[in-house]
Amino acid sequence: MAIKSVSIRIDSEMLDKLHVVSDYEGRSLNSQILILIRQAIEEYENKHGKINIKK
């Protein structure tokens, strides 16, 4: 699996809050965001079925 980077736009208040959450969880901001993305994908797949990526 290749690791790619993405750039996002986020307002400063939300970014500050994400820092607080990630610090509380003992994670880096990047790790916390990845966990949130994984949770969103899992919720989607639970509701709509597995996402199949065609290559």
VENVENMO-V711362 format. One record per pair of residues at least 12 apart in sequence whose ideal C-beta (glycine too) atoms are under 8 Angstrom apart, sorted by the first residue. I is the first residue (numbers start at 1). J is the second residue. D is the distance in Angstrom with one decimal. If there is no record, write none. Layout:
I&J&D, I&J&D
This chain:
18&32&6.5, 18&33&7.2
